[in-house]
Amino acid sequence: MLTSREKVVYLQVNDGFGRWMESVEPFLAPLVEAADTFTGLTGVPVDLPAALFLRARLAGRELPGRTSAGGSCQLLRTGDGWAAVNLARPDDVAAVPALVALLGAEPGEGLGEAVRRVPAAEAAAGAQLLGLAASALGEAREHHVAARAERCGERRARDLEGVRVVDLSALWAGPLCARLLGQAGARVVKVESTTRPDGARSGSPAFYRWLHDGHESLVLDFASAALAEVVAEADVVIEASRPRALRRLGVVAERFLAARPGRVWVSITGYGRDDDRIAFGDDAAVAGGLAGRDENGDPTFLGDAIADPVTGVFAAQAAARSLAEGGGELLSVSMAACAASLARAPAC
């Protein structure tokens, strides 16, 4: 059986994705270690090439430069460095004129000109104030612990076989974590809101099926008591929501963990549970300092929303480790921190 590192090398030679792999390979050692740890705990190999690049392959995407592979995120030169601004939703695009004005642009200037007038931190903060996903390059690089564990319940050792995982997350990172746990024998239940289905459904159907293959599916009114009832039956919960949003729905991580020994709660956020800033894979990677360089030494995006799959692998490894040690833990997994853990790798 090939190790995760051997699979990376195999893909470079045989899969036609050599250029993609060459761009990220210098940063992959921490991710390979996490994948191999997951395999050691569960016996399930992690297909890192598929995790990192299957979506790009299915969508026919090109290697990114200062525009992300998906096209929504831009790396912009600022007064003192670089910032990423992600216009992933229609409302984000509509907010650009307000951001340009907020940054003090002259009449007729666009976003690129506006951000050049201010420091990167100010550009990112202005975008975030308007609800946009944005970051200054490397702003979270020192926060490089991928998963932080807080004990909130009693331990009870168990393996993954038959564990009930309730996946409340969406898009990529959380579902990838759920996929890996499902491959290790967990029973995964994908839960979506009647009013807010998973945004990944609007992307590649084949990629969505790959993420959720073999999982049960539930669509619930989150404002009803049904959500809390489904969560109460879980052994593991995966979510990517603001803690206060779930509390308003009667779902509280600490209460869930204290109610029964051995449970695990996986909380995936952009910057940690105490930070309400939103993030997507490209801008979170930039926040962590996970970026390439062009021939002039200027930053470029790496991979396809790379903080998403990286976070999914780290989250799965943390969940498997916690279950093996008895659980009772709230795992806080920050996308920016996961990216930062890779960004530091070449200097190690």
Secondary structure, 3 states (H helix, E strand, C coil): CCCHHHHHHHHHHHCCCHHHHHHHHHHCHHHHHHHHHHHHHHCCCCCHHHHHHHHHHHHCCCCCCCECCCCCEEEEECCCCEEEEECCCHHHHHCHHHHHHHCCCCCCCCHHHHHHCCCHHHHHHHHHHCCCEEEECCCCCCCCCCEEEEECCCCCCCCCCCCEEEECCCCCHHHHHHHHHHHCCCEEEEEEECCCCCHHHHCCHHHHHHHHCCCEEEEECCCCCHHHHHHHCCCEEEECCCHHHHHHCCCCHHHHHHHCCCCEEEEEECCCCCCCCCCCHHHHHHHCCCCEECCCCCEECCCCCCHHHHHHHHHHHHHHHHHHCCCCEEEEEEHHHHHHHHHCHHHC
